[in-house]
């Protein structure tokens, strides 16, 4: 039987400008968008730039926009799109383009560096740290993050308002929530969550939760509780400490 073909419109260019190039690739069952991009690289445009590593949804490298939606290309089946219509592949919109599908995501690493790391309380007399299972469960979900930055890319605060100096974006609010909810951590980061990481700019549109390939409930389980913890405590150190210890 004759192999089926798919049409792709792929952005080609740099920060200075670019255009779409049309390609046709032969498809096969199970083919993902990253396979199609690799096929184009192998047979038609060896200079097509794309960042990828694992091809298994674990490394978070192949983030791009497919038909305008933030996706991991390796986890996006070609068969999910209507046959015969071109599939548009563009680089993430919130970050500067380096070349073709590759963007400069270094702003994220700068943000990460600004967060003071986990500072655990001393171990118990027997050398162990003890935690309640309920406290572990609360933050376990956040540890699934693969740092694909799709949530950062879709966030309208990061995207439209260019508040990148004063807003960390959902990925790092999740990290800050993880630290704040951690039963062993001793550092009070509440002031900086507002001042340096701009939690107040988030108005809970939940776009980030929708795109997360790890299905982390970014807003409901991370950002909203973080906002509440900051608002309720009124910077009362005793209440904050009690909350930490009681795990609430
Ligand atoms: Fe990607 Fe989800 Fe992590 Fe955001 S929270 S960087 S969408 S895996």
Boltz pocket constraint, residues with backbone or C-beta under 6 A from the ligand:
constraints:
  - pocket:
      binder: B
      contacts: [[A, 144], [A, 145], [A, 146], [A, 147], [A, 148], [A, 149], [A, 150], [A, 151], [A, 152], [A, 170], [A, 171], [A, 174], [A, 208], [A, 211], [A, 212], [A, 213], [A, 214], [A, 215], [A, 216], [A, 218]]
      max_distance: 6.0
